[in-house]
Amino acid sequence: MTSRANKLALLIDGPNLRAAAKPLGFDIDYKRLLAEFQSRGTLLRAFYYTTIIEDQEYSTIRPLIDWLDYNGYTVVTKATKEFTDASGRRKVKGNMDIELAVDALELADHVDQIVLFSGDGDFRSLVEALQRRGVRITVVSTISSQPPMIADELRREADVFTDLVELRSKISRTLSHSANSPVRKGLGERPTRARIGHGLTMEPRPAES
């Protein structure tokens, strides 16, 4: 049985996780994902990061964002910026790397383990910094797709690498859970807010003897 003394936090790079799950042929059930990691210790925070297109009348990601925000996740969003490149093509720029890194470093003194859902190699330096502070890092992505969705340097740096394929039976959306899908529920329904650790003061990790 997993020790409840194990304090952990989830940092989910939303676009990266969706991109990793897509070639594996399944959708993430975020209710099941939360329950899975709650069973592995004391889950203090579950952050979900994503960009949104500014001034867009309807965004396909908006129902998911609203559902997550009312069902145990702390959602962090940032508007993307549109620009025209030298050849006249419109492009969209935006990522959440800095926001995720700042939250991770702030959590470092309060958790034993951070689970990072991303394959982005830019996070290797962040993982190194967290490890120097005594935090164990599990990285979740996949090498089962072609091409693999995780940078090799990030996979090597992590204390533990978990392939999404290994979690599929525990976090994939099933028929019985489809009624909980944010798309099916619609924005009109507002579940009771139950954000993990919301409003609580986190105690620092005890010093290792």
N, C-alpha and C positions, 0 to 999 in steps of 0.2 A: 504494500500500500504506500502511496506517495505521502511524504511527510507534509503536514499542513504548515510546518515551519518554513517551507520553501516559498519565499515571496517572489512572485514573478509579474512581469508586465509584457503585454503584446504590443508590438509596433507593426502596423500593417500598411505597407505601401500598396494602396488600393489598385491602381492601374496595373502595377507589376504583378500582383497576385491574380487578378483576372486574366491577364495575358498568359500566365503560367498554367492556369487551370483549363483554359480554352482548348489547347491542343490535346489535353488529356481526356476531353469529352465529358466534363462534368461542371456543374455550377456549385459555388460555395454556399452552404447553408450557415449563415453567420450565427444563428441561434445555437446550432449544434457545435460550431467551432468554439464559441464562448464556453459552453458546458464542458467540452473536452478539456480545455485548459484550466477551468475551475477545478476539475477533478485531479489536477496534477500539483496542486499547492494552493497558496493563498494568492489569488489574482487581484493585484492592487489597481492596475490600470489596463485598459484595452483601447489603444489609439488607432484610429483609421484615418489615413491621409489621402486626399484626392484633390485634383484641380477641377475647377468648373469653368465653363465658358461664360464670360461676362455678357450680360444683356441678351442672353439666349432665352426666348420665350418659354421653351420647354426643354428640359434636359432629361435624358434617359437615366442619368445617375441620381437625379433628385429624389425619386421615391426611396431608393436604397439609403441615401444619406439621412433622410428623415426617419426611416425605420431604425437605423443603427443608433441615431441620436436618442431615441426613446427606449432603446432596449439594451442598455449596458455598455455602450461604446462612447468614447469621447471622439467626436468627429472634428477633424481639422481640415479646412478647405482654403483654397487660394484661387483667385481668379486668374485665368490664363491671359496672356497678352498676345494680341494679333499684330503682325507686322508684315511688311512687303520687302522681300529680299531684292538683291541687285538685279535679278532677272525679271522682276515684276510679279513674282508668285507670292500669294498670301500664305503665311505660315503662322503656326500657333506655338508659343513658347510658354513653358511653365512646368515646374516640378516642386516637390515638397521636401527635397533633401535636407535643406537647412532646418526647417521646422522639426523634422523627425530627429535630426541630430541633437538639436537643443533640448528637446524633451527627453531623449535618451540620457544625455549627460546629467540632467536634473534628477532623473530617476536613479542614477547609479548608486547613490548612498542609501537608498531605501529598499532595494531589491537584491535578491541573490541571483536571479536569472532574467534575461530578456530574450524573448522570442521575436525574431525579426523576420517578417514575411516579405522578402524581397530577394531578387537575384542581382541587384545593381552593384557592380564592382566598385562604385564610388563610395560604398559604405565600408570598405575594408579598413580604412583609417579610423573610422568611428568604432568599429569592432575592436581594434587594437587598443584604443583609448579606454573603452569600457572594461576590457580584460585587465588592463593595468590597475583599474580601480577594484578589481576582485569580482567582477560580474561575469557569470557564465553566459555565453551567447549561443543560442540555437538559431540557425538560419533555416527557413523553410522556403523551398522553391522546387525546381525539378531539373533533373538531367535525363528524364525519360522522353523528352520531346526532341525533335530535330529541327533546328539546333537546340541544345540545352538552354534553359532560360536563366541559368545562374552563371555568373562570371567565376572562372576557376579560382581566381585569387581570393574571392569572398568565401567560397566553399572551403578552401584550405585554411583560412584564418579562423573560421568558426570553431567553437569547441565541439559542437554537434551540428551535423547537417541532416535535415529530415526531408526526404523527397515527398512531394505532395501525394504521390501515388500511395505511399504508406499510410497517409491520413484519409484517403478517399472514402473508406467505409465509415469513417467517424464524422466527417465534416461535409460530405456531399449532400446536395439537396435530393431528398427522396419524395415519392408521391405523397406519403403521409405528412410530410412537412411542407408541401407546396402551398398549403393554405396559409402558412406563415410568411410566404414570400411578400416582400414589400410591394411588388407590382400587383399581386393579387389583392392585398389588403386595401390598397388605395390610400391617398393622403388624408381622407376624411376621418380615418380612425386614428385616435391618439392613445396608444397604450400607456400604461403608467410608467413614468420615468423611473428607471432603476439603474442609474449610472454607477459603475463599480468605483468604490472608494470616493465618490463625490462628497465633498465637504469634510473629508476626514484629514487629519494631520498624520502624515506618514512618519513613523519612527525610523531613524537611521538603522542600518544593519549593525548588529553587534560586532565589535572588533574580533577578528579571528585570533584565537589563542595560539 
